[in-house]
Amino acid sequence: MNQEAFKTDTIITVCPTCSRMLAEEYALKGIKVMDAMEFLNEVSNFQLLTSNIQTRTAYHQPCHSAGTKAPEIIKGFLKANTDYQEIDDVCCGGGGLFTFKYPELSDLIGKVRVDSLRDSLITQSPNPPITQLVTNCPGCMMQLEYLLSVGKYDVKVRHILNLIKAAYKTDPPAPHTHK
């Protein structure tokens, strides 16, 4: 990897797999790699709004988020803004390129994840069913959307940044273009 091409001291990602790859596999010297939620929480002047998103929500923690601050930041936002339900950390089989390299094994792992959701939340009384599953991994999002649709579950899968945008109910400012 041509590190000089970055010309920055920080790289912000929206994908835990990308963060881990950049930080550990490429071992960029002098460049800090941060999850977008860590950046919003620690570095920027951005304040997470407290709003009341009226939906039963759970957080799927991507395997590659382990050891980062992102899961606790996300859970804190969800607890403050939704009817949050804690769920077990179970791999969905969809992070990184795993689902593309090993589709059969990915489906089996994903079935275990969906079964754990069904057994612990979707059909269990007295808890109402979750209507929204939030994650911070695009690979997990695609895997979970697919598996939940196959199972005909009425659960929306969203990236945390899309949920935050909805909480603000506004479009972000247009990016500044350099001339």
MDTraj code that builds the backbone (N, CA, C; nanometers):
import mdtraj as md
import numpy as np

residues = "MET ASN GLN GLU ALA PHE LYS THR ASP THR ILE ILE THR VAL CYS PRO THR CYS SER ARG MET LEU ALA GLU GLU TYR ALA LEU LYS GLY ILE LYS VAL MET ASP ALA MET GLU PHE LEU ASN GLU VAL SER ASN PHE GLN LEU LEU THR SER ASN ILE GLN THR ARG THR ALA TYR HIS GLN PRO CYS HIS SER ALA GLY THR LYS ALA PRO GLU ILE ILE LYS GLY PHE LEU LYS ALA ASN THR ASP TYR GLN GLU ILE ASP ASP VAL CYS CYS GLY GLY GLY GLY LEU PHE THR PHE LYS TYR PRO GLU LEU SER ASP LEU ILE GLY LYS VAL ARG VAL ASP SER LEU ARG ASP SER LEU ILE THR GLN SER PRO ASN PRO PRO ILE THR GLN LEU VAL THR ASN CYS PRO GLY CYS MET MET GLN LEU GLU TYR LEU LEU SER VAL GLY LYS TYR ASP VAL LYS VAL ARG HIS ILE LEU ASN LEU ILE LYS ALA ALA TYR LYS THR ASP PRO PRO ALA PRO HIS THR HIS LYS".split()
xyz = np.array([
    [0.0846, -0.1171, 0.0000],
    [0.0000, 0.0000, 0.0000],
    [0.0890, 0.1233, 0.0000],
    [0.0566, 0.2189, -0.0822],
    [0.1328, 0.3430, -0.0907],
    [0.0823, 0.4410, 0.0146],
    [0.1447, 0.4390, 0.1305],
    [0.1011, 0.5211, 0.2436],
    [0.1121, 0.6690, 0.2136],
    [0.2070, 0.7092, 0.1330],
    [0.2241, 0.8511, 0.1012],
    [0.1032, 0.9065, 0.0260],
    [0.0270, 0.8211, -0.0394],
    [-0.0899, 0.8661, -0.1145],
    [-0.1978, 0.9228, -0.0231],
    [-0.2006, 0.8807, 0.1039],
    [-0.3046, 0.9273, 0.1949],
    [-0.2844, 1.0724, 0.2379],
    [-0.1634, 1.1123, 0.2655],
    [-0.1327, 1.2495, 0.3087],
    [-0.2269, 1.2961, 0.4192],
    [-0.2410, 1.2139, 0.5221],
    [-0.3281, 1.2445, 0.6349],
    [-0.2749, 1.1746, 0.7582],
    [-0.3224, 1.2166, 0.8734],
    [-0.2833, 1.1471, 0.9957],
    [-0.3975, 1.0620, 1.0523],
    [-0.5184, 1.0692, 0.9906],
    [-0.6325, 0.9917, 1.0368],
    [-0.7153, 0.9435, 0.9181],
    [-0.7558, 0.8184, 0.9223],
    [-0.8480, 0.7617, 0.8240],
    [-0.9737, 0.7200, 0.9002],
    [-1.0895, 0.7637, 0.8524],
    [-1.2171, 0.7315, 0.9153],
    [-1.2910, 0.6345, 0.8248],
    [-1.3397, 0.5247, 0.8827],
    [-1.4125, 0.4262, 0.8030],
    [-1.5531, 0.4055, 0.8593],
    [-1.6405, 0.3505, 0.7774],
    [-1.7760, 0.3141, 0.8210],
    [-1.7898, 0.1625, 0.8269],
    [-1.6764, 0.0935, 0.8254],
    [-1.6761, -0.0526, 0.8201],
    [-1.5667, -0.1068, 0.9125],
    [-1.6040, -0.1864, 1.0136],
    [-1.5044, -0.2418, 1.1052],
    [-1.4008, -0.3309, 1.0365],
    [-1.4411, -0.4024, 0.9322],
    [-1.3461, -0.4870, 0.8604],
    [-1.2397, -0.4010, 0.7937],
    [-1.2822, -0.2916, 0.7325],
    [-1.1865, -0.1998, 0.6695],
    [-1.0939, -0.1380, 0.7736],
    [-1.1505, -0.0977, 0.8872],
    [-1.0684, -0.0402, 0.9944],
    [-0.9614, -0.1390, 1.0388],
    [-1.0033, -0.2618, 1.0623],
    [-0.9091, -0.3629, 1.1096],
    [-0.8031, -0.3916, 1.0031],
    [-0.8441, -0.4020, 0.8788],
    [-0.7484, -0.4297, 0.7706],
    [-0.6442, -0.3176, 0.7609],
    [-0.6914, -0.1942, 0.7620],
    [-0.5984, -0.0813, 0.7517],
    [-0.5054, -0.0735, 0.8724],
    [-0.5593, -0.0935, 0.9911],
    [-0.4798, -0.0785, 1.1128],
    [-0.3849, -0.1952, 1.1367],
    [-0.4310, -0.3178, 1.1087],
    [-0.3506, -0.4338, 1.1447],
    [-0.2746, -0.4950, 1.0279],
    [-0.3421, -0.5131, 0.9156],
    [-0.2755, -0.5782, 0.8024],
    [-0.1780, -0.4839, 0.7311],
    [-0.2209, -0.3604, 0.7124],
    [-0.1339, -0.2647, 0.6444],
    [-0.0435, -0.1912, 0.7415],
    [-0.0781, -0.1926, 0.8697],
    [0.0024, -0.1312, 0.9749],
    [0.0559, 0.0053, 0.9321],
    [-0.0359, 0.0950, 0.9027],
    [0.0022, 0.2281, 0.8575],
    [0.0763, 0.3023, 0.9688],
    [0.1961, 0.3435, 0.9409],
    [0.2770, 0.4113, 1.0411],
    [0.2381, 0.5589, 1.0492],
    [0.2060, 0.6022, 1.1703],
    [0.1735, 0.7428, 1.1918],
    [0.0341, 0.7819, 1.1485],
    [-0.0473, 0.6850, 1.1058],
    [-0.1842, 0.7147, 1.0631],
    [-0.2802, 0.6412, 1.1566],
    [-0.3686, 0.7169, 1.2185],
    [-0.4683, 0.6602, 1.3078],
    [-0.5899, 0.6195, 1.2249],
    [-0.6399, 0.4987, 1.2472],
    [-0.7595, 0.4495, 1.1791],
    [-0.8722, 0.4481, 1.2816],
    [-0.9843, 0.5140, 1.2466],
    [-1.0958, 0.5261, 1.3407],
    [-1.2270, 0.4871, 1.2750],
    [-1.3112, 0.4204, 1.3525],
    [-1.4489, 0.3982, 1.3122],
    [-1.5200, 0.5338, 1.3137],
    [-1.6146, 0.5539, 1.2246],
    [-1.6865, 0.6814, 1.2170],
    [-1.7525, 0.7175, 1.3494],
    [-1.8050, 0.6188, 1.4214],
    [-1.8690, 0.6479, 1.5499],
    [-1.7666, 0.6929, 1.6542],
    [-1.6480, 0.6338, 1.6519],
    [-1.5422, 0.6788, 1.7420],
    [-1.5033, 0.8224, 1.7088],
    [-1.4946, 0.8511, 1.5800],
    [-1.4612, 0.9868, 1.5367],
    [-1.5672, 1.0863, 1.5840],
    [-1.6940, 1.0551, 1.5594],
    [-1.8010, 1.1463, 1.5997],
    [-1.8013, 1.1668, 1.7511],
    [-1.7703, 1.0637, 1.8252],
    [-1.7737, 1.0709, 1.9705],
    [-1.6513, 1.1408, 2.0296],
    [-1.5327, 1.1152, 1.9745],
    [-1.4096, 1.1599, 2.0378],
    [-1.3454, 1.2826, 1.9762],
    [-1.3539, 1.2966, 1.8467],
    [-1.2720, 1.3972, 1.7803],
    [-1.3500, 1.5197, 1.7359],
    [-1.4675, 1.4971, 1.6823],
    [-1.5420, 1.6104, 1.6280],
    [-1.6187, 1.6823, 1.7378],
    [-1.6751, 1.7949, 1.7036],
    [-1.7613, 1.8677, 1.7953],
    [-1.9055, 1.8213, 1.7825],
    [-1.9255, 1.7149, 1.7072],
    [-2.0576, 1.6592, 1.6832],
    [-2.1173, 1.6093, 1.8140],
    [-2.2408, 1.6428, 1.8376],
    [-2.3120, 1.5937, 1.9553],
    [-2.4242, 1.5024, 1.9078],
    [-2.4288, 1.3815, 1.9623],
    [-2.5373, 1.2919, 1.9274],
    [-2.6648, 1.3459, 1.9907],
    [-2.7621, 1.3755, 1.9086],
    [-2.8895, 1.4262, 1.9588],
    [-2.9590, 1.3227, 2.0442],
    [-3.0311, 1.3701, 2.1394],
    [-3.1215, 1.2813, 2.2111],
    [-3.2578, 1.3021, 2.1493],
    [-3.3033, 1.2037, 2.0802],
    [-3.4354, 1.2096, 2.0194],
    [-3.5062, 1.0809, 2.0577],
    [-3.6299, 1.0732, 2.0272],
    [-3.7036, 0.9537, 2.0642],
    [-3.7490, 0.8836, 1.9365],
    [-3.6684, 0.7910, 1.8919],
    [-3.7006, 0.7121, 1.7743],
    [-3.7865, 0.5965, 1.8246],
    [-3.9139, 0.6052, 1.7999],
    [-4.0095, 0.5096, 1.8577],
    [-4.0042, 0.3760, 1.7843],
    [-3.9052, 0.2978, 1.8182],
    [-3.8961, 0.1659, 1.7586],
    [-3.8179, 0.0736, 1.8511],
    [-3.8528, -0.0511, 1.8505],
    [-3.7801, -0.1513, 1.9300],
    [-3.6559, -0.1891, 1.8510],
    [-3.5397, -0.1667, 1.9110],
    [-3.4135, -0.1778, 1.8395],
    [-3.3162, -0.2694, 1.9129],
    [-3.2368, -0.3416, 1.8355],
    [-3.1269, -0.4212, 1.8891],
    [-3.0024, -0.3885, 1.8078],
    [-2.8867, -0.4129, 1.8657],
    [-2.7589, -0.3861, 1.7995],
    [-2.6871, -0.5176, 1.7721],
    [-2.6528, -0.5381, 1.6452],
    [-2.5701, -0.6528, 1.6065],
    [-2.4256, -0.6044, 1.6043],
    [-2.3448, -0.6571, 1.6956],
    [-2.2043, -0.6176, 1.7017],
    [-2.1226, -0.7007, 1.6040],
    [-2.0628, -0.6357, 1.5042],
    [-1.9781, -0.7087, 1.4101],
    [-1.8558, -0.7678, 1.4811],
    [-1.8147, -0.8841, 1.4382],
    [-1.6971, -0.9485, 1.4969],
    [-1.5749, -0.8570, 1.4923],
    [-1.5584, -0.7840, 1.3829],
    [-1.4412, -0.6978, 1.3674],
    [-1.4484, -0.5704, 1.4505],
    [-1.5590, -0.5473, 1.5202],
    [-1.5678, -0.4326, 1.6117],
    [-1.5154, -0.4663, 1.7503],
    [-1.4901, -0.5935, 1.7743],
    [-1.4395, -0.6344, 1.9064],
    [-1.3105, -0.5587, 1.9365],
    [-1.3013, -0.5105, 2.0593],
    [-1.1810, -0.4394, 2.1008],
    [-1.1802, -0.2921, 2.0657],
    [-1.2888, -0.2425, 2.0023],
    [-1.2979, -0.0999, 1.9717],
    [-1.4015, -0.0347, 2.0635],
    [-1.4069, 0.0961, 2.0595],
    [-1.5040, 0.1703, 2.1403],
    [-1.6390, 0.1834, 2.0702],
    [-1.6440, 0.1548, 1.9407],
    [-1.7658, 0.1758, 1.8621],
    [-1.8884, 0.1056, 1.9200],
    [-1.8818, -0.0224, 1.9614],
    [-2.0035, -0.0868, 2.0124],
    [-2.0648, -0.0158, 2.1332],
    [-1.9828, 0.0285, 2.2261],
    [-2.0376, 0.0959, 2.3446],
    [-2.0949, 0.2330, 2.3090],
    [-2.0328, 0.3030, 2.2159],
    [-2.0854, 0.4324, 2.1707],
    [-2.2216, 0.4112, 2.1054],
    [-2.2302, 0.3109, 2.0195],
    [-2.3553, 0.2819, 1.9487],
    [-2.4635, 0.2393, 2.0474],
    [-2.4296, 0.1487, 2.1387],
    [-2.5280, 0.1046, 2.2374],
    [-2.5764, 0.2214, 2.3224],
    [-2.4876, 0.3117, 2.3582],
    [-2.5269, 0.4295, 2.4363],
    [-2.6271, 0.5156, 2.3613],
    [-2.6026, 0.5365, 2.2313],
    [-2.6954, 0.6141, 2.1490],
    [-2.8302, 0.5435, 2.1401],
    [-2.8284, 0.4132, 2.1151],
    [-2.9539, 0.3379, 2.1011],
    [-3.0328, 0.3354, 2.2318],
    [-2.9627, 0.3179, 2.3431],
    [-3.0311, 0.3155, 2.4727],
    [-3.0972, 0.4498, 2.5028],
    [-3.0334, 0.5589, 2.4603],
    [-3.0877, 0.6927, 2.4870],
    [-3.1999, 0.7305, 2.3906],
    [-3.2068, 0.6649, 2.2760],
    [-3.2960, 0.7124, 2.1709],
    [-3.3988, 0.6126, 2.1195],
    [-3.3910, 0.4876, 2.1624],
    [-3.4849, 0.3871, 2.1123],
    [-3.5292, 0.2992, 2.2277],
    [-3.6242, 0.2143, 2.2010],
    [-3.6618, 0.1087, 2.2943],
    [-3.5615, -0.0035, 2.2692],
    [-3.4473, 0.0047, 2.3362],
    [-3.3326, -0.0815, 2.3083],
    [-3.3463, -0.2166, 2.3776],
    [-3.3143, -0.3223, 2.3049],
    [-3.3129, -0.4576, 2.3595],
    [-3.1741, -0.5169, 2.3390],
    [-3.1084, -0.5552, 2.4467],
    [-2.9771, -0.6194, 2.4397],
    [-2.9927, -0.7589, 2.3792],
    [-2.9008, -0.7970, 2.2922],
    [-2.8995, -0.9316, 2.2345],
    [-2.7588, -0.9892, 2.2476],
    [-2.7479, -1.1193, 2.2351],
    [-2.6180, -1.1846, 2.2422],
    [-2.5327, -1.1467, 2.1222],
    [-2.4004, -1.1422, 2.1450],
    [-2.3070, -1.1202, 2.0348],
    [-2.2834, -1.2531, 1.9656],
    [-2.3436, -1.2681, 1.8490],
    [-2.3314, -1.3909, 1.7710],
    [-2.2933, -1.3507, 1.6293],
    [-2.1926, -1.4149, 1.5749],
    [-2.1487, -1.3873, 1.4382],
    [-2.2625, -1.4131, 1.3396],
    [-2.2717, -1.3276, 1.2370],
    [-2.3745, -1.3476, 1.1332],
    [-2.3169, -1.4166, 1.0099],
    [-2.1846, -1.4319, 1.0048],
    [-2.1221, -1.4976, 0.8904],
    [-2.1051, -1.4079, 0.7698],
    [-2.1263, -1.2777, 0.7862],
    [-2.1237, -1.1894, 0.6702],
    [-2.0174, -1.0828, 0.6701],
    [-1.9322, -1.0760, 0.7703],
    [-1.8310, -0.9701, 0.7751],
    [-1.7215, -0.9912, 0.6727],
    [-1.6623, -0.8811, 0.6299],
    [-1.5535, -0.8889, 0.5328],
    [-1.6004, -0.9544, 0.4044],
    [-1.5172, -1.0391, 0.3487],
    [-1.5507, -1.1104, 0.2250],
    [-1.5905, -1.2556, 0.2520],
    [-1.6124, -1.2895, 0.3787],
    [-1.6401, -1.4271, 0.4163],
    [-1.7592, -1.4844, 0.3409],
    [-1.8661, -1.4081, 0.3313],
    [-1.9875, -1.4575, 0.2652],
    [-1.9641, -1.4877, 0.1170],
    [-1.8677, -1.4179, 0.0560],
    [-1.8375, -1.4407, -0.0855],
    [-1.7391, -1.5559, -0.1046],
    [-1.6457, -1.5703, -0.0108],
    [-1.5463, -1.6772, -0.0202],
    [-1.6023, -1.8123, 0.0230],
    [-1.6910, -1.8102, 0.1227],
    [-1.7437, -1.9335, 0.1802],
    [-1.8959, -1.9238, 0.1944],
    [-1.9702, -1.9168, 0.0845],
    [-2.1139, -1.8899, 0.0931],
    [-2.1933, -1.9939, 0.1725],
    [-2.1606, -2.1211, 0.1599],
    [-2.2369, -2.2236, 0.2317],
    [-2.2142, -2.2122, 0.3826],
    [-2.0893, -2.1968, 0.4227],
    [-2.0570, -2.1819, 0.5644],
    [-2.1150, -2.0508, 0.6188],
    [-2.1085, -1.9463, 0.5390],
    [-2.1660, -1.8173, 0.5777],
    [-2.3155, -1.8299, 0.6050],
    [-2.3864, -1.9023, 0.5181],
    [-2.5303, -1.9238, 0.5380],
    [-2.5585, -2.0022, 0.6656],
    [-2.4767, -2.1041, 0.6943],
    [-2.4959, -2.1820, 0.8168],
    [-2.4741, -2.0964, 0.9417],
    [-2.3670, -2.0176, 0.9413],
    [-2.3401, -1.9280, 1.0540],
    [-2.4524, -1.8257, 1.0665],
    [-2.4968, -1.7720, 0.9540],
    [-2.6058, -1.6751, 0.9535],
    [-2.7349, -1.7332, 1.0076],
    [-2.7609, -1.8586, 0.9774],
    [-2.8834, -1.9230, 1.0282],
    [-2.8796, -1.9307, 1.1806],
    [-2.7625, -1.9587, 1.2365],
    [-2.7491, -1.9617, 1.3823],
    [-2.7803, -1.8233, 1.4392],
    [-2.7331, -1.7178, 1.3700],
    [-2.7589, -1.5815, 1.4170],
    [-2.9087, -1.5505, 1.4136],
    [-2.9732, -1.5811, 1.3025],
    [-3.1165, -1.5531, 1.2904],
    [-3.1954, -1.6355, 1.3914],
    [-3.1563, -1.7620, 1.4111],
    [-3.2236, -1.8444, 1.5117],
    [-3.2097, -1.7824, 1.6506],
    [-3.0918, -1.7269, 1.6815],
    [-3.0726, -1.6654, 1.8140],
    [-3.1594, -1.5414, 1.8279],
    [-3.1791, -1.4677, 1.7203],
    [-3.2675, -1.3507, 1.7248],
    [-3.4116, -1.3939, 1.7429],
    [-3.4528, -1.4926, 1.6654],
    [-3.5915, -1.5402, 1.6739],
    [-3.6204, -1.5925, 1.8137],
    [-3.5305, -1.6750, 1.8643],
    [-3.5526, -1.7367, 1.9941],
    [-3.5497, -1.6365, 2.1086],
    [-3.4663, -1.5346, 2.0979],
    [-3.4515, -1.4427, 2.2100],
    [-3.5402, -1.3190, 2.2010],
    [-3.5856, -1.2826, 2.0799],
    [-3.6597, -1.1568, 2.0686],
    [-3.7858, -1.1630, 1.9856],
    [-3.7759, -1.2151, 1.8665],
    [-3.8828, -1.1970, 1.7698],
    [-4.0121, -1.2639, 1.8131],
    [-4.0054, -1.3835, 1.8694],
    [-4.1286, -1.4530, 1.9060],
    [-4.1458, -1.4699, 2.0561],
    [-4.0530, -1.4168, 2.1343],
    [-4.0580, -1.4389, 2.2793],
    [-4.1508, -1.3386, 2.3479],
    [-4.2403, -1.3885, 2.4308],
    [-4.3233, -1.3027, 2.5153],
    [-4.2511, -1.2863, 2.6476],
    [-4.2682, -1.1796, 2.7208],
    [-4.3586, -1.0679, 2.6984],
    [-4.2978, -0.9559, 2.6152],
    [-4.1722, -0.9724, 2.5697],
    [-4.1089, -0.8660, 2.4915],
    [-4.1770, -0.8479, 2.3572],
    [-4.2029, -0.7228, 2.3185],
    [-4.2522, -0.7008, 2.1825],
    [-4.1401, -0.7310, 2.0836],
    [-4.1747, -0.7629, 1.9611],
    [-4.0693, -0.7953, 1.8634],
    [-3.9863, -0.6725, 1.8271],
    [-3.8584, -0.6982, 1.7973],
    [-3.7763, -0.5874, 1.7487],
    [-3.8247, -0.5524, 1.6080],
    [-3.8151, -0.4265, 1.5734],
    [-3.8519, -0.3828, 1.4394],
    [-3.7301, -0.3308, 1.3640],
    [-3.6185, -0.3180, 1.4355],
    [-3.5002, -0.2608, 1.3742],
    [-3.3752, -0.3251, 1.4336],
    [-3.2869, -0.3713, 1.3460],
    [-3.1589, -0.4271, 1.3865],
    [-3.0513, -0.3339, 1.3314],
    [-2.9709, -0.2788, 1.4206],
    [-2.8704, -0.1792, 1.3836],
    [-2.7326, -0.2422, 1.3926],
    [-2.6467, -0.2084, 1.2982],
    [-2.5083, -0.2539, 1.2990],
    [-2.4213, -0.1425, 1.2424],
    [-2.2910, -0.1595, 1.2509],
    [-2.1994, -0.0629, 1.1916],
    [-2.1102, -0.1289, 1.0867],
    [-2.1568, -0.2403, 1.0324],
    [-2.0796, -0.3127, 0.9307],
    [-2.1647, -0.3349, 0.8055],
    [-2.1241, -0.2797, 0.6921],
    [-2.2002, -0.3011, 0.5691],
    [-2.2116, -0.4488, 0.5293],
    [-2.1072, -0.5278, 0.5534],
    [-2.1135, -0.6703, 0.5215],
    [-2.2175, -0.7420, 0.6070],
    [-2.2195, -0.7109, 0.7358],
    [-2.3204, -0.7694, 0.8250],
    [-2.4603, -0.7230, 0.7837],
    [-2.4711, -0.5969, 0.7451],
    [-2.6020, -0.5455, 0.7004],
    [-2.6571, -0.6287, 0.5855],
    [-2.5758, -0.6501, 0.4830],
    [-2.6213, -0.7267, 0.3665],
    [-2.6588, -0.8689, 0.4063],
    [-2.5763, -0.9312, 0.4883],
    [-2.6022, -1.0683, 0.5316],
    [-2.7321, -1.0770, 0.6119],
    [-2.7488, -0.9874, 0.7073],
    [-2.8675, -0.9904, 0.7926],
    [-2.9940, -0.9564, 0.7140],
    [-2.9861, -0.8590, 0.6232],
    [-3.1026, -0.8266, 0.5390],
    [-3.1457, -0.9489, 0.4592],
    [-3.0496, -1.0164, 0.4004],
    [-3.0789, -1.1355, 0.3212],
    [-3.1427, -1.2448, 0.4076],
    [-3.0781, -1.2770, 0.5190],
    [-3.1259, -1.3867, 0.6033],
    [-3.2626, -1.3575, 0.6642],
    [-3.2846, -1.2340, 0.7076],
    [-3.4142, -1.1989, 0.7657],
    [-3.5244, -1.1990, 0.6600],
    [-3.4906, -1.1596, 0.5364],
    [-3.5923, -1.1620, 0.4304],
    [-3.6277, -1.3054, 0.3917],
    [-3.5287, -1.3940, 0.3890],
    [-3.5547, -1.5349, 0.3588],
    [-3.6462, -1.5948, 0.4654],
    [-3.6241, -1.5564, 0.5902],
    [-3.7067, -1.6050, 0.6998],
    [-3.8393, -1.5316, 0.7131],
    [-3.8597, -1.4328, 0.6264],
    [-3.9826, -1.3535, 0.6247],
    [-4.0081, -1.2810, 0.7574],
    [-3.9000, -1.2315, 0.8171],
    [-3.9115, -1.1525, 0.9395],
    [-3.9250, -1.0055, 0.9024],
    [-4.0108, -0.9368, 0.9712],
    [-4.0348, -0.7955, 0.9456],
    [-3.9443, -0.7108, 1.0352],
    [-3.8141, -0.7162, 1.0065],
    [-3.7141, -0.6435, 1.0834],
    [-3.6292, -0.5651, 0.9844],
    [-3.6201, -0.4345, 1.0059],
    [-3.5390, -0.3499, 0.9182],
    [-3.3952, -0.3500, 0.9702],
    [-3.2985, -0.3676, 0.8805],
    [-3.1573, -0.3650, 0.9163],
    [-3.1009, -0.2314, 0.8682],
    [-3.0352, -0.1599, 0.9604],
    [-2.9843, -0.0265, 0.9278],
    [-2.8426, -0.0092, 0.9788],
    [-2.7670, 0.0710, 0.9065],
    [-2.6355, 0.1136, 0.9545],
    [-2.6596, 0.2247, 1.0561],
    [-2.5806, 0.2283, 1.1609],
    [-2.5995, 0.3277, 1.2669],
    [-2.5951, 0.4702, 1.2122],
    [-2.5125, 0.4963, 1.1131],
    [-2.5048, 0.6329, 1.0595],
    [-2.6344, 0.6729, 0.9900],
    [-2.7035, 0.5782, 0.9275],
    [-2.8340, 0.6084, 0.8675],
    [-2.9374, 0.6382, 0.9753],
    [-2.9290, 0.5684, 1.0864],
    [-3.0207, 0.5945, 1.1971],
    [-2.9959, 0.7327, 1.2568],
    [-2.8703, 0.7690, 1.2717],
    [-2.8375, 0.9021, 1.3246],
    [-2.8882, 1.0101, 1.2297],
    [-2.8709, 0.9888, 1.1004],
    [-2.9224, 1.0855, 1.0029],
    [-3.0743, 1.1000, 1.0179],
    [-3.1432, 0.9893, 1.0354],
    [-3.2890, 0.9945, 1.0532],
    [-3.3254, 1.0686, 1.1819],
    [-3.2437, 1.0531, 1.2851],
    [-3.2704, 1.1223, 1.4117],
    [-3.2612, 1.2728, 1.3936],
    [-3.1725, 1.3169, 1.3054],
    [-3.1573, 1.4596, 1.2788],
    [-3.2644, 1.5119, 1.1838],
    [-3.3288, 1.4215, 1.1114],
    [-3.4360, 1.4558, 1.0172],
    [-3.3978, 1.5689, 0.9226],
    [-3.2758, 1.5646, 0.8785],
    [-3.2282, 1.6646, 0.7837],
    [-3.1145, 1.6046, 0.7029],
    [-3.0930, 1.6594, 0.5881],
    [-2.9795, 1.6162, 0.5087],
    [-2.8546, 1.6863, 0.5598],
    [-2.7420, 1.6186, 0.5556],
    [-2.6184, 1.6841, 0.5969],
    [-2.5833, 1.7952, 0.4986],
    [-2.5007, 1.8903, 0.5415],
    [-2.4614, 1.9956, 0.4481],
    [-2.3874, 1.9373, 0.3286],
    [-2.3995, 2.0037, 0.2158],
    [-2.3305, 1.9581, 0.0954],
    [-2.1810, 1.9653, 0.1183],
    [-2.1074, 1.8683, 0.0648],
    [-1.9614, 1.8709, 0.0834],
    [-1.9026, 1.9927, 0.0124],
    [-1.7962, 2.0456, 0.0721],
    [-1.7262, 2.1591, 0.0131],
    [-1.6435, 2.1096, -0.1042],
    [-1.6549, 2.1764, -0.2158],
    [-1.5754, 2.1369, -0.3323],
    [-1.4604, 2.2331, -0.3488],
    [-1.3465, 2.1770, -0.3785],
    [-1.2269, 2.2594, -0.4003],
    [-1.2155, 2.2940, -0.5470],
    [-1.1799, 2.4182, -0.5715],
    [-1.1627, 2.4617, -0.7107],
    [-1.0191, 2.4754, -0.7452],
])
top = md.Topology()
chain = top.add_chain()
for i, resn in enumerate(residues, 1):
    res = top.add_residue(resn, chain, resSeq=i)
    for name in ("N", "CA", "C"):
        top.add_atom(name, md.element.get_by_symbol(name[0]), res)
traj = md.Trajectory(xyz[None], top)
